[in-house]
């Protein structure tokens, strides 16, 4: 089976469309052991490594482009760093982002919900699973 980017998301959702192709219902359907880094980023890095995953631009026009391969490599670096510091299954990790403190707790035990705390919608957008 060949990889089709437009259909990739269908692995993780149940959706229903009306006769005109409009979305009627949408529900996440994540496996018990779902891990965003492994199941999404690493899979996309394997199939479309050079595709742009994220583009960052600041007010001064400085720009950084990240491919799925870049994100996969950074994810592995973070995971290896945590392992090197003794982080193990069941431990909680707090992510502190530059210039923004996001009280995000991430648990190895509940990978489907990386932001395991009560955050505003804006804070949740800043909280990325490790």
N, CA, C and O atoms as CSV, one atom per row, in Angstrom:
chain,resi,resn,atom,element,x,y,z
A,1,UNK,N,N,0.848,-1.187,0.000
A,1,UNK,CA,C,0.000,0.000,0.000
A,1,UNK,C,C,0.885,1.240,0.000
A,1,UNK,O,O,1.766,1.370,0.850
A,2,UNK,N,N,0.667,2.135,-0.926
A,2,UNK,CA,C,1.466,3.349,-1.002
A,2,UNK,C,C,0.923,4.406,-0.042
A,2,UNK,O,O,-0.249,4.386,0.335
A,3,UNK,N,N,1.791,5.314,0.336
A,3,UNK,CA,C,1.444,6.374,1.274
A,3,UNK,C,C,0.724,7.501,0.546
A,3,UNK,O,O,1.201,7.992,-0.477
A,4,UNK,N,N,-0.436,7.913,1.081
A,4,UNK,CA,C,-1.197,9.032,0.524
A,4,UNK,C,C,-1.391,10.047,1.641
A,4,UNK,O,O,-2.151,9.819,2.583
A,5,UNK,N,N,-0.695,11.167,1.522
A,5,UNK,CA,C,-0.720,12.195,2.571
A,5,UNK,C,C,-2.143,12.641,2.895
A,5,UNK,O,O,-2.482,12.821,4.064
A,6,UNK,N,N,-2.972,12.819,1.880
A,6,UNK,CA,C,-4.331,13.314,2.103
A,6,UNK,C,C,-5.180,12.350,2.930
A,6,UNK,O,O,-6.166,12.768,3.537
A,7,UNK,N,N,-4.816,11.082,2.963
A,7,UNK,CA,C,-5.593,10.089,3.710
A,7,UNK,C,C,-4.958,9.710,5.043
A,7,UNK,O,O,-5.530,8.917,5.792
A,8,UNK,N,N,-3.796,10.256,5.351
A,8,UNK,CA,C,-3.058,9.844,6.545
A,8,UNK,C,C,-3.874,10.001,7.823
A,8,UNK,O,O,-3.878,9.108,8.670
A,9,UNK,N,N,-4.567,11.135,7.969
A,9,UNK,CA,C,-5.326,11.411,9.190
A,9,UNK,C,C,-6.425,10.382,9.448
A,9,UNK,O,O,-6.852,10.204,10.589
A,10,UNK,N,N,-6.883,9.705,8.395
A,10,UNK,CA,C,-8.001,8.773,8.531
A,10,UNK,C,C,-7.660,7.573,9.408
A,10,UNK,O,O,-8.557,6.845,9.833
A,11,UNK,N,N,-6.371,7.359,9.684
A,11,UNK,CA,C,-5.965,6.290,10.596
A,11,UNK,C,C,-6.434,6.557,12.023
A,11,UNK,O,O,-6.545,5.635,12.831
A,12,UNK,N,N,-6.707,7.827,12.325
A,12,UNK,CA,C,-6.955,8.227,13.708
A,12,UNK,C,C,-8.323,8.856,13.944
A,12,UNK,O,O,-8.592,9.349,15.039
A,13,UNK,N,N,-9.184,8.845,12.940
A,13,UNK,CA,C,-10.498,9.469,13.104
A,13,UNK,C,C,-11.595,8.625,12.459
A,13,UNK,O,O,-11.350,7.843,11.541
A,14,UNK,N,N,-12.797,8.807,12.965
A,14,UNK,CA,C,-14.004,8.319,12.307
A,14,UNK,C,C,-14.740,9.574,11.860
A,14,UNK,O,O,-15.037,10.450,12.673
A,15,UNK,N,N,-15.031,9.656,10.579
A,15,UNK,CA,C,-15.745,10.824,10.080
A,15,UNK,C,C,-16.889,10.379,9.187
A,15,UNK,O,O,-16.851,9.316,8.568
A,16,UNK,N,N,-17.894,11.216,9.142
A,16,UNK,CA,C,-19.035,10.952,8.280
A,16,UNK,C,C,-19.296,12.201,7.456
A,16,UNK,O,O,-19.353,13.309,7.989
A,17,UNK,N,N,-19.455,12.010,6.139
A,17,UNK,CA,C,-19.720,13.117,5.230
A,17,UNK,C,C,-21.136,12.995,4.687
A,17,UNK,O,O,-21.665,11.892,4.550
A,18,UNK,N,N,-21.744,14.136,4.379
A,18,UNK,CA,C,-23.063,14.089,3.756
A,18,UNK,C,C,-22.908,13.848,2.254
A,18,UNK,O,O,-21.790,13.687,1.765
A,19,UNK,N,N,-24.010,13.823,1.531
A,19,UNK,CA,C,-23.980,13.502,0.102
A,19,UNK,C,C,-23.220,14.539,-0.729
A,19,UNK,O,O,-22.825,14.260,-1.861
A,20,UNK,N,N,-23.017,15.734,-0.168
A,20,UNK,CA,C,-22.278,16.779,-0.875
A,20,UNK,C,C,-20.828,16.882,-0.398
A,20,UNK,O,O,-20.112,17.811,-0.771
A,21,UNK,N,N,-20.403,15.930,0.424
A,21,UNK,CA,C,-19.020,15.908,0.889
A,21,UNK,C,C,-18.719,16.785,2.080
A,21,UNK,O,O,-17.555,16.988,2.425
A,22,UNK,N,N,-19.774,17.319,2.728
A,22,UNK,CA,C,-19.564,18.148,3.918
A,22,UNK,C,C,-19.498,17.257,5.154
A,22,UNK,O,O,-20.184,16.239,5.248
A,23,UNK,N,N,-18.674,17.660,6.079
A,23,UNK,CA,C,-18.480,16.896,7.299
A,23,UNK,C,C,-19.726,16.933,8.174
A,23,UNK,O,O,-20.204,18.005,8.545
A,24,UNK,N,N,-20.250,15.744,8.503
A,24,UNK,CA,C,-21.409,15.636,9.393
A,24,UNK,C,C,-20.979,15.323,10.813
A,24,UNK,O,O,-21.540,15.853,11.772
A,25,UNK,N,N,-19.969,14.452,10.947
A,25,UNK,CA,C,-19.493,14.097,12.282
A,25,UNK,C,C,-18.009,13.755,12.213
A,25,UNK,O,O,-17.485,13.347,11.176
A,26,UNK,N,N,-17.360,13.935,13.346
A,26,UNK,CA,C,-15.919,13.717,13.430
A,26,UNK,C,C,-15.606,13.255,14.847
A,26,UNK,O,O,-16.026,13.881,15.819
A,27,UNK,N,N,-14.865,12.157,14.956
A,27,UNK,CA,C,-14.505,11.628,16.273
A,27,UNK,C,C,-13.097,11.051,16.200
A,27,UNK,O,O,-12.779,10.281,15.295
A,28,UNK,N,N,-12.252,11.432,17.167
A,28,UNK,CA,C,-10.923,10.829,17.240
A,28,UNK,C,C,-11.058,9.359,17.601
A,28,UNK,O,O,-11.866,8.993,18.455
A,29,UNK,N,N,-10.276,8.531,16.958
A,29,UNK,CA,C,-10.264,7.097,17.226
A,29,UNK,C,C,-8.801,6.682,17.398
A,29,UNK,O,O,-8.172,6.161,16.477
A,30,UNK,N,N,-8.280,6.927,18.602
A,30,UNK,CA,C,-6.864,6.694,18.872
A,30,UNK,C,C,-6.665,5.347,19.552
A,30,UNK,O,O,-7.413,4.994,20.464
A,31,UNK,N,N,-5.665,4.598,19.113
A,31,UNK,CA,C,-5.377,3.329,19.773
A,31,UNK,C,C,-4.953,3.568,21.231
A,31,UNK,O,O,-4.509,4.662,21.580
A,32,UNK,N,N,-5.089,2.566,22.051
A,32,UNK,CA,C,-4.752,2.679,23.472
A,32,UNK,C,C,-3.317,3.151,23.683
A,32,UNK,O,O,-3.046,3.922,24.604
A,33,UNK,N,N,-2.411,2.699,22.848
A,33,UNK,CA,C,-0.995,3.045,23.015
A,33,UNK,C,C,-0.562,4.188,22.089
A,33,UNK,O,O,0.618,4.282,21.753
A,34,UNK,N,N,-1.487,5.053,21.671
A,34,UNK,CA,C,-1.184,6.143,20.748
A,34,UNK,C,C,-0.099,7.058,21.307
A,34,UNK,O,O,-0.138,7.454,22.472
A,35,UNK,N,N,0.859,7.381,20.461
A,35,UNK,CA,C,1.928,8.311,20.801
A,35,UNK,C,C,2.113,9.216,19.592
A,35,UNK,O,O,2.512,8.749,18.526
A,36,UNK,N,N,1.829,10.498,19.743
A,36,UNK,CA,C,1.868,11.437,18.629
A,36,UNK,C,C,3.225,11.424,17.922
A,36,UNK,O,O,3.297,11.428,16.693
A,37,UNK,N,N,4.290,11.409,18.709
A,37,UNK,CA,C,5.621,11.429,18.103
A,37,UNK,C,C,5.874,10.205,17.239
A,37,UNK,O,O,6.350,10.327,16.111
A,38,UNK,N,N,5.558,9.029,17.761
A,38,UNK,CA,C,5.792,7.794,17.005
A,38,UNK,C,C,4.787,7.615,15.876
A,38,UNK,O,O,5.161,7.376,14.728
A,39,UNK,N,N,3.513,7.731,16.215
A,39,UNK,CA,C,2.456,7.374,15.266
A,39,UNK,C,C,2.227,8.410,14.166
A,39,UNK,O,O,1.751,8.071,13.083
A,40,UNK,N,N,2.559,9.651,14.438
A,40,UNK,CA,C,2.318,10.696,13.438
A,40,UNK,C,C,3.637,11.243,12.889
A,40,UNK,O,O,3.930,11.086,11.704
A,41,UNK,N,N,4.422,11.879,13.740
A,41,UNK,CA,C,5.643,12.545,13.261
A,41,UNK,C,C,6.616,11.547,12.635
A,41,UNK,O,O,7.089,11.770,11.520
A,42,UNK,N,N,6.921,10.456,13.330
A,42,UNK,CA,C,7.883,9.490,12.786
A,42,UNK,C,C,7.371,8.833,11.502
A,42,UNK,O,O,8.147,8.574,10.583
A,43,UNK,N,N,6.081,8.568,11.443
A,43,UNK,CA,C,5.506,7.967,10.232
A,43,UNK,C,C,5.583,8.934,9.051
A,43,UNK,O,O,5.912,8.537,7.933
A,44,UNK,N,N,5.276,10.200,9.309
A,44,UNK,CA,C,5.386,11.198,8.237
A,44,UNK,C,C,6.849,11.401,7.840
A,44,UNK,O,O,7.148,11.582,6.659
A,45,UNK,N,N,7.755,11.372,8.809
A,45,UNK,CA,C,9.182,11.508,8.498
A,45,UNK,C,C,9.669,10.351,7.633
A,45,UNK,O,O,10.536,10.528,6.777
A,46,UNK,N,N,9.111,9.178,7.859
A,46,UNK,CA,C,9.485,8.006,7.059
A,46,UNK,C,C,8.961,8.122,5.625
A,46,UNK,O,O,9.649,7.731,4.682
A,47,UNK,N,N,7.760,8.651,5.459
A,47,UNK,CA,C,7.104,8.677,4.150
A,47,UNK,C,C,7.305,9.968,3.364
A,47,UNK,O,O,7.390,9.932,2.137
A,48,UNK,N,N,7.380,11.096,4.043
A,48,UNK,CA,C,7.555,12.390,3.364
A,48,UNK,C,C,8.560,13.233,4.156
A,48,UNK,O,O,8.211,14.301,4.658
A,49,UNK,N,N,9.796,12.760,4.267
A,49,UNK,CA,C,10.775,13.396,5.160
A,49,UNK,C,C,11.060,14.867,4.856
A,49,UNK,O,O,11.318,15.641,5.777
A,50,UNK,N,N,11.018,15.259,3.606
A,50,UNK,CA,C,11.386,16.632,3.243
A,50,UNK,C,C,10.195,17.573,3.120
A,50,UNK,O,O,10.361,18.738,2.760
A,51,UNK,N,N,9.006,17.081,3.412
A,51,UNK,CA,C,7.812,17.931,3.357
A,51,UNK,C,C,7.826,18.894,4.543
A,51,UNK,O,O,8.181,18.513,5.658
A,52,UNK,N,N,7.436,20.144,4.294
A,52,UNK,CA,C,7.415,21.141,5.361
A,52,UNK,C,C,6.323,20.771,6.369
A,52,UNK,O,O,5.156,20.598,6.018
A,53,UNK,N,N,6.740,20.658,7.620
A,53,UNK,CA,C,5.811,20.347,8.701
A,53,UNK,C,C,5.396,21.602,9.452
A,53,UNK,O,O,4.257,21.720,9.904
A,54,UNK,N,N,6.343,22.550,9.583
A,54,UNK,CA,C,6.070,23.762,10.347
A,54,UNK,C,C,6.940,24.890,9.807
A,54,UNK,O,O,8.115,24.706,9.487
A,55,UNK,N,N,6.329,26.050,9.719
A,55,UNK,CA,C,7.053,27.251,9.304
A,55,UNK,C,C,6.901,28.279,10.410
A,55,UNK,O,O,5.783,28.629,10.788
A,56,UNK,N,N,8.018,28.763,10.928
A,56,UNK,CA,C,8.014,29.748,12.003
A,56,UNK,C,C,8.519,31.066,11.453
A,56,UNK,O,O,9.582,31.115,10.833
A,57,UNK,N,N,7.758,32.151,11.675
A,57,UNK,CA,C,8.147,33.479,11.220
A,57,UNK,C,C,7.857,34.457,12.351
A,57,UNK,O,O,6.772,34.436,12.932
A,58,UNK,N,N,8.834,35.321,12.665
A,58,UNK,CA,C,8.580,36.328,13.700
A,58,UNK,C,C,8.233,37.667,13.056
A,58,UNK,O,O,8.206,37.787,11.831
A,59,UNK,N,N,7.969,38.667,13.886
A,59,UNK,CA,C,7.537,39.971,13.387
A,59,UNK,C,C,8.614,40.668,12.558
A,59,UNK,O,O,8.301,41.515,11.721
A,60,UNK,N,N,9.870,40.318,12.786
A,60,UNK,CA,C,10.961,40.918,12.029
A,60,UNK,C,C,11.196,40.209,10.694
A,60,UNK,O,O,12.053,40.626,9.915
A,61,UNK,N,N,10.450,39.156,10.429
A,61,UNK,CA,C,10.584,38.427,9.175
A,61,UNK,C,C,11.569,37.267,9.216
A,61,UNK,O,O,11.791,36.602,8.204
A,62,UNK,N,N,12.161,37.022,10.389
A,62,UNK,CA,C,13.044,35.860,10.520
A,62,UNK,C,C,12.199,34.602,10.342
A,62,UNK,O,O,11.096,34.503,10.880
A,63,UNK,N,N,12.721,33.657,9.592
A,63,UNK,CA,C,11.937,32.474,9.247
A,63,UNK,C,C,12.746,31.196,9.469
A,63,UNK,O,O,13.944,31.140,9.192
A,64,UNK,N,N,12.069,30.193,9.967
A,64,UNK,CA,C,12.667,28.867,10.108
A,64,UNK,C,C,11.684,27.850,9.543
A,64,UNK,O,O,10.491,27.891,9.845
A,65,UNK,N,N,12.188,26.952,8.734
A,65,UNK,CA,C,11.380,25.892,8.133
A,65,UNK,C,C,11.789,24.572,8.777
A,65,UNK,O,O,12.978,24.274,8.893
A,66,UNK,N,N,10.808,23.785,9.194
A,66,UNK,CA,C,11.067,22.480,9.778
A,66,UNK,C,C,10.337,21.418,8.966
A,66,UNK,O,O,9.135,21.529,8.725
A,67,UNK,N,N,11.059,20.400,8.552
A,67,UNK,CA,C,10.449,19.277,7.833
A,67,UNK,C,C,10.014,18.219,8.843
A,67,UNK,O,O,10.336,18.308,10.028
A,68,UNK,N,N,9.285,17.223,8.364
A,68,UNK,CA,C,8.909,16.119,9.255
A,68,UNK,C,C,10.146,15.376,9.742
A,68,UNK,O,O,10.169,14.889,10.873
A,69,UNK,N,N,11.175,15.282,8.902
A,69,UNK,CA,C,12.428,14.660,9.325
A,69,UNK,C,C,13.059,15.461,10.464
A,69,UNK,O,O,13.545,14.880,11.434
A,70,UNK,N,N,13.056,16.787,10.352
A,70,UNK,CA,C,13.595,17.644,11.419
A,70,UNK,C,C,12.858,17.404,12.735
A,70,UNK,O,O,13.485,17.223,13.779
A,71,UNK,N,N,11.524,17.403,12.681
A,71,UNK,CA,C,10.734,17.213,13.901
A,71,UNK,C,C,10.968,15.839,14.510
A,71,UNK,O,O,11.049,15.708,15.731
A,72,UNK,N,N,11.078,14.820,13.676
A,72,UNK,CA,C,11.339,13.473,14.168
A,72,UNK,C,C,12.695,13.402,14.876
A,72,UNK,O,O,12.818,12.800,15.943
A,73,UNK,N,N,13.699,14.020,14.273
A,73,UNK,CA,C,15.031,14.028,14.877
A,73,UNK,C,C,15.024,14.776,16.205
A,73,UNK,O,O,15.633,14.316,17.171
A,74,UNK,N,N,14.341,15.932,16.272
A,74,UNK,CA,C,14.259,16.694,17.524
A,74,UNK,C,C,13.494,15.907,18.586
A,74,UNK,O,O,13.870,15.918,19.758
A,75,UNK,N,N,12.433,15.232,18.183
A,75,UNK,CA,C,11.667,14.415,19.118
A,75,UNK,C,C,12.535,13.308,19.712
A,75,UNK,O,O,12.479,13.043,20.913
A,76,UNK,N,N,13.332,12.669,18.871
A,76,UNK,CA,C,14.240,11.618,19.350
A,76,UNK,C,C,15.292,12.181,20.291
A,76,UNK,O,O,15.647,11.546,21.283
A,77,UNK,N,N,15.793,13.380,19.981
A,77,UNK,CA,C,16.779,14.009,20.857
A,77,UNK,C,C,16.191,14.270,22.244
A,77,UNK,O,O,16.839,14.013,23.259
A,78,UNK,N,N,14.961,14.783,22.278
A,78,UNK,CA,C,14.317,15.064,23.567
A,78,UNK,C,C,14.083,13.760,24.328
A,78,UNK,O,O,14.349,13.689,25.528
A,79,UNK,N,N,13.590,12.733,23.643
A,79,UNK,CA,C,13.350,11.445,24.300
A,79,UNK,C,C,14.646,10.864,24.856
A,79,UNK,O,O,14.672,10.366,25.981
A,80,UNK,N,N,15.715,10.926,24.077
A,80,UNK,CA,C,17.003,10.402,24.545
A,80,UNK,C,C,17.553,11.208,25.710
A,80,UNK,O,O,18.156,10.642,26.622
A,81,UNK,N,N,17.354,12.521,25.694
A,81,UNK,CA,C,17.790,13.361,26.799
A,81,UNK,C,C,17.042,12.994,28.078
A,81,UNK,O,O,17.637,12.900,29.151
A,82,UNK,N,N,15.719,12.787,27.949
A,82,UNK,CA,C,14.937,12.421,29.132
A,82,UNK,C,C,15.386,11.066,29.682
A,82,UNK,O,O,15.522,10.901,30.894
A,83,UNK,N,N,15.615,10.106,28.802
A,83,UNK,CA,C,16.106,8.794,29.247
A,83,UNK,C,C,17.450,8.926,29.949
A,83,UNK,O,O,17.689,8.284,30.972
A,84,UNK,N,N,18.326,9.759,29.396
A,84,UNK,CA,C,19.651,9.950,29.993
A,84,UNK,C,C,19.567,10.564,31.388
A,84,UNK,O,O,20.463,10.381,32.212
A,85,UNK,N,N,18.480,11.294,31.643
A,85,UNK,CA,C,18.296,11.923,32.955
A,85,UNK,C,C,17.396,11.099,33.873
A,85,UNK,O,O,16.950,11.579,34.916
A,86,UNK,N,N,17.137,9.863,33.475
A,86,UNK,CA,C,16.405,8.960,34.350
A,86,UNK,C,C,14.893,9.028,34.276
A,86,UNK,O,O,14.217,8.421,35.106
A,87,UNK,N,N,14.333,9.754,33.303
A,87,UNK,CA,C,12.879,9.801,33.154
A,87,UNK,C,C,12.414,8.437,32.670
A,87,UNK,O,O,12.982,7.870,31.736
A,88,UNK,N,N,11.370,7.913,33.319
A,88,UNK,CA,C,10.874,6.584,32.962
A,88,UNK,C,C,9.350,6.578,32.920
A,88,UNK,O,O,8.700,7.560,33.278
A,89,UNK,N,N,8.808,5.481,32.488
A,89,UNK,CA,C,7.353,5.330,32.368
A,89,UNK,C,C,6.688,5.689,33.694
A,89,UNK,O,O,7.096,5.226,34.759
A,90,UNK,N,N,5.650,6.529,33.601
A,90,UNK,CA,C,4.923,6.956,34.789
A,90,UNK,C,C,5.381,8.291,35.331
A,90,UNK,O,O,4.669,8.914,36.119
A,91,UNK,N,N,6.562,8.747,34.921
A,91,UNK,CA,C,7.066,10.045,35.371
A,91,UNK,C,C,6.331,11.165,34.650
A,91,UNK,O,O,5.860,10.989,33.526
A,92,UNK,N,N,6.237,12.311,35.302
A,92,UNK,CA,C,5.653,13.492,34.689
A,92,UNK,C,C,6.763,14.470,34.353
A,92,UNK,O,O,7.753,14.579,35.078
A,93,UNK,N,N,6.587,15.185,33.237
A,93,UNK,CA,C,7.582,16.142,32.773
A,93,UNK,C,C,6.889,17.477,32.572
A,93,UNK,O,O,5.786,17.534,32.028
A,94,UNK,N,N,7.533,18.551,33.010
A,94,UNK,CA,C,6.997,19.890,32.783
A,94,UNK,C,C,7.803,20.530,31.662
A,94,UNK,O,O,9.032,20.576,31.724
A,95,UNK,N,N,7.121,21.020,30.644
A,95,UNK,CA,C,7.793,21.674,29.518
A,95,UNK,C,C,7.789,23.180,29.743
A,95,UNK,O,O,6.730,23.775,29.945
A,96,UNK,N,N,8.957,23.792,29.709
A,96,UNK,CA,C,9.080,25.239,29.832
A,96,UNK,C,C,9.615,25.744,28.497
A,96,UNK,O,O,10.719,25.394,28.080
A,97,UNK,N,N,8.816,26.568,27.839
A,97,UNK,CA,C,9.183,27.084,26.531
A,97,UNK,C,C,9.794,28.467,26.662
A,97,UNK,O,O,9.453,29.210,27.582
A,98,UNK,N,N,10.680,28.816,25.764
A,98,UNK,CA,C,11.335,30.119,25.783
A,98,UNK,C,C,10.297,31.237,25.834
A,98,UNK,O,O,9.371,31.273,25.025
A,99,UNK,N,N,10.458,32.129,26.774
A,99,UNK,CA,C,9.603,33.305,26.979
A,99,UNK,C,C,8.180,32.974,27.386
A,99,UNK,O,O,7.389,33.885,27.627
A,100,UNK,N,N,7.830,31.695,27.470
A,100,UNK,CA,C,6.472,31.311,27.853
A,100,UNK,C,C,6.561,30.127,28.797
A,100,UNK,O,O,7.168,29.109,28.466
A,101,UNK,N,N,5.964,30.254,29.962
A,101,UNK,CA,C,5.897,29.129,30.878
A,101,UNK,C,C,4.543,28.462,30.681
A,101,UNK,O,O,3.505,29.078,30.923
A,102,UNK,N,N,4.551,27.238,30.255
A,102,UNK,CA,C,3.320,26.494,30.038
A,102,UNK,C,C,3.309,25.339,31.038
A,102,UNK,O,O,4.120,24.419,30.932
A,103,UNK,N,N,2.406,25.382,31.994
A,103,UNK,CA,C,2.380,24.317,33.001
A,103,UNK,C,C,1.787,23.034,32.428
A,103,UNK,O,O,0.668,22.643,32.761
A,104,UNK,N,N,2.545,22.405,31.579
A,104,UNK,CA,C,2.064,21.214,30.887
A,104,UNK,C,C,2.703,19.979,31.490
A,104,UNK,O,O,3.925,19.834,31.472
A,105,UNK,N,N,1.902,19.114,32.010
A,105,UNK,CA,C,2.392,17.853,32.531
A,105,UNK,C,C,2.141,16.780,31.498
A,105,UNK,O,O,1.042,16.677,30.952
A,106,UNK,N,N,3.141,15.992,31.233
A,106,UNK,CA,C,3.037,14.936,30.240
A,106,UNK,C,C,3.399,13.634,30.915
A,106,UNK,O,O,4.429,13.538,31.582
A,107,UNK,N,N,2.573,12.655,30.748
A,107,UNK,CA,C,2.802,11.388,31.411
A,107,UNK,C,C,3.018,10.289,30.395
A,107,UNK,O,O,2.300,10.214,29.398
A,108,UNK,N,N,4.001,9.434,30.638
A,108,UNK,CA,C,4.198,8.270,29.793
A,108,UNK,C,C,2.982,7.352,29.854
A,108,UNK,O,O,2.751,6.573,28.929
A,109,UNK,N,N,2.216,7.431,30.914
A,109,UNK,CA,C,1.084,6.518,31.081
A,109,UNK,C,C,-0.131,6.927,30.259
A,109,UNK,O,O,-0.963,6.079,29.937
A,110,UNK,N,N,-0.252,8.198,29.916
A,110,UNK,CA,C,-1.434,8.653,29.179
A,110,UNK,C,C,-0.999,9.506,28.001
A,110,UNK,O,O,-1.155,10.727,28.024
A,111,UNK,N,N,-0.463,8.878,26.987
A,111,UNK,CA,C,0.098,9.584,25.840
A,111,UNK,C,C,-0.965,10.211,24.955
A,111,UNK,O,O,-0.651,11.083,24.145
A,112,UNK,N,N,-2.205,9.790,25.089
A,112,UNK,CA,C,-3.234,10.372,24.238
A,112,UNK,C,C,-3.558,11.797,24.661
A,112,UNK,O,O,-4.070,12.577,23.858
A,113,UNK,N,N,-3.271,12.145,25.899
A,113,UNK,CA,C,-3.604,13.466,26.415
A,113,UNK,C,C,-2.365,14.101,27.016
A,113,UNK,O,O,-2.206,14.130,28.236
A,114,UNK,N,N,-1.472,14.620,26.146
A,114,UNK,CA,C,-0.200,15.126,26.645
A,114,UNK,C,C,-0.339,16.307,27.590
A,114,UNK,O,O,0.497,16.478,28.477
A,115,UNK,N,N,-1.354,17.113,27.428
A,115,UNK,CA,C,-1.550,18.236,28.348
A,115,UNK,C,C,-2.502,17.781,29.446
A,115,UNK,O,O,-3.706,18.030,29.387
A,116,UNK,N,N,-1.947,17.116,30.442
A,116,UNK,CA,C,-2.765,16.507,31.482
A,116,UNK,C,C,-3.028,17.476,32.616
A,116,UNK,O,O,-2.935,17.109,33.788
A,117,UNK,N,N,-3.353,18.706,32.276
A,117,UNK,CA,C,-3.681,19.688,33.300
A,117,UNK,C,C,-4.710,20.653,32.727
A,117,UNK,O,O,-5.009,20.613,31.534
A,118,UNK,N,N,-5.238,21.500,33.560
A,118,UNK,CA,C,-6.324,22.386,33.169
A,118,UNK,C,C,-5.762,23.651,32.527
A,118,UNK,O,O,-5.423,24.605,33.228
A,119,UNK,N,N,-5.662,23.664,31.193
A,119,UNK,CA,C,-5.102,24.789,30.458
A,119,UNK,C,C,-6.162,25.465,29.612
A,119,UNK,O,O,-7.148,24.840,29.221
A,120,UNK,N,N,-5.957,26.746,29.328
A,120,UNK,CA,C,-6.831,27.454,28.397
A,120,UNK,C,C,-6.565,26.924,26.990
A,120,UNK,O,O,-5.571,26.236,26.761
A,121,UNK,N,N,-7.454,27.245,26.049
A,121,UNK,CA,C,-7.267,26.799,24.665
A,121,UNK,C,C,-5.961,27.347,24.101
A,121,UNK,O,O,-5.263,26.644,23.371
A,122,UNK,N,N,-5.622,28.595,24.428
A,122,UNK,CA,C,-4.377,29.186,23.924
A,122,UNK,C,C,-3.171,28.447,24.497
A,122,UNK,O,O,-2.212,28.189,23.770
A,123,UNK,N,N,-3.197,28.099,25.785
A,123,UNK,CA,C,-2.089,27.374,26.397
A,123,UNK,C,C,-1.953,25.985,25.805
A,123,UNK,O,O,-0.837,25.498,25.628
A,124,UNK,N,N,-3.072,25.335,25.496
A,124,UNK,CA,C,-3.015,23.982,24.914
A,124,UNK,C,C,-2.351,24.003,23.539
A,124,UNK,O,O,-1.671,23.045,23.172
A,125,UNK,N,N,-2.539,25.081,22.775
A,125,UNK,CA,C,-1.886,25.178,21.474
A,125,UNK,C,C,-0.370,25.252,21.623
A,125,UNK,O,O,0.368,24.842,20.727
A,126,UNK,N,N,0.090,25.774,22.753
A,126,UNK,CA,C,1.525,25.894,22.993
A,126,UNK,C,C,2.121,24.623,23.554
A,126,UNK,O,O,3.341,24.458,23.564
A,127,UNK,N,N,1.280,23.730,24.018
A,127,UNK,CA,C,1.746,22.534,24.701
A,127,UNK,C,C,1.822,21.382,23.713
A,127,UNK,O,O,0.796,20.857,23.281
A,128,UNK,N,N,3.031,20.991,23.360
A,128,UNK,CA,C,3.240,19.920,22.393
A,128,UNK,C,C,3.672,18.667,23.095
A,128,UNK,O,O,4.454,18.737,24.044
A,129,UNK,N,N,3.188,17.506,22.662
A,129,UNK,CA,C,3.655,16.273,23.268
A,129,UNK,C,C,5.127,16.054,22.983
A,129,UNK,O,O,5.613,16.403,21.908
A,130,UNK,N,N,5.824,15.489,23.920
A,130,UNK,CA,C,7.248,15.212,23.738
A,130,UNK,C,C,7.442,13.921,22.987
A,130,UNK,O,O,8.578,13.517,22.737
